[in-house]
């Protein structure tokens, strides 16, 4: 599923969005959420944005769990910017509280997420 999410994101295969959303929310596989969040953000739909919000609404309230919250937040920031919408202040405060409880810096890995986006853009155009 991890590789499938990568390709769905790179190629923007919207028909897989429901499957990717369904795989992200229960967070059953380590690190897979990174690619699921990437794919959803690349698909760029309102429902993808809502799925990322739903994931964070649940998992940021669980400081005992360190899954893919940082990556989901980074991809949510990218998608929100692309869509011209703001991330709700409550989500930022929940993220900061979760990051502090986990011992992370309060900044999500935006640079790493941006590198994935650059690679995907290249693959989708020049790199075919």
C-alpha positions in Angstrom: 0.0 0.0 0.0 2.9 2.3 0.7 4.2 2.1 -2.8 0.7 2.4 -4.2 0.2 5.6 -2.3 3.5 7.0 -3.7 2.5 6.3 -7.3 -1.1 7.6 -6.7 0.3 10.8 -5.4 2.9 11.2 -8.1 0.5 10.5 -10.9 -2.5 12.1 -9.1 -4.6 9.0 -9.5 -7.8 10.4 -7.8 -9.6 7.1 -8.0 -7.5 5.7 -5.2 -8.2 8.5 -2.7 -10.8 6.5 -0.8 -8.4 3.6 -0.3 -5.6 5.9 0.8 -7.9 7.7 3.2 -9.0 4.4 4.7 -5.4 3.3 5.1 -4.2 6.5 6.8 -6.8 6.9 9.5 -6.3 3.6 11.4 -2.5 4.0 11.2 -1.8 0.3 11.3 1.6 0.3 9.6 4.7 2.1 10.7 5.8 4.9 8.4 3.1 4.2 5.8 1.2 7.3 7.0 4.0 9.5 5.5 3.2 8.3 2.0 -0.5 8.2 2.5 -0.4 11.8 3.7 1.8 12.8 0.7 -0.6 11.1 -1.7 -3.7 12.8 -0.2 -2.0 16.2 -0.3 -0.9 15.7 -3.9 -4.4 14.8 -4.9 -5.4 18.1 -3.5 -9.1 17.6 -2.9 -11.3 19.0 -0.2 -12.0 15.5 1.0 -8.2 14.8 1.2 -7.8 18.0 3.3 -10.6 16.8 5.6 -9.0 13.4 6.0 -5.7 14.9 7.0 -7.6 17.1 9.5 -9.4 14.1 10.9 -6.2 12.2 11.3 -4.6 15.0 13.2 -7.7 15.8 15.3 -7.5 12.2 16.6 -3.7 11.5 16.8 -2.6 14.9 18.2 -4.7 14.2 21.2 -2.7 11.1 21.9 0.7 12.1 23.2 1.4 8.4 23.9 1.4 7.7 20.2 4.2 8.7 17.9 3.0 7.7 14.4 3.1 10.0 11.5 1.7 13.2 13.0 4.7 15.3 12.0 4.5 14.2 8.4 0.8 14.6 8.2 1.1 18.1 9.5 3.8 19.0 7.0 1.7 17.7 4.1 -1.4 19.4 5.5 0.5 22.7 5.6 1.5 22.2 1.9 -2.0 21.4 0.8 -3.6 24.2 2.8 -1.2 26.6 1.2 -2.0 25.3 -2.2 -5.7 25.5 -1.6 -5.5 29.0 0.0 -6.9 28.0 3.3 -5.5 28.5 6.8 -4.7 25.8 9.3 -7.0 26.3 12.2 -5.2 27.8 15.3 -6.6 24.9 17.4 -4.8 22.4 15.2 -1.5 24.4 15.6 -1.9 24.4 19.4 -2.7 20.7 19.5 0.3 20.0 17.3 2.6 22.1 19.5 1.3 20.4 22.6 1.8 16.9 21.1 5.3 17.8 19.8 6.3 19.1 23.2 5.0 16.0 24.9 6.9 13.8 22.5 10.1 15.8 22.8 10.1 17.1 19.2 10.6 20.6 17.9 7.3 22.3 17.3 8.0 22.7 13.6 6.9 19.8 11.3 9.4 18.5 8.7 8.3 20.8 6.0 11.6 20.8 4.2 11.6 17.0 3.9 8.0 17.0 2.7 8.9 19.7 0.1 11.7 17.5 -1.2 9.1 14.7 -1.8 6.9 17.2 -3.7 9.8 18.3 -5.8 10.7 14.8 -6.7 7.1 14.0 -7.5 6.8 17.0 -9.7 9.9 16.0 -11.6 8.7 12.4 -12.0 5.3 13.5 -13.2 6.8 15.8 -15.9 10.4 15.3 -17.0 11.2 12.0 -15.3 8.3 9.9 -16.6 
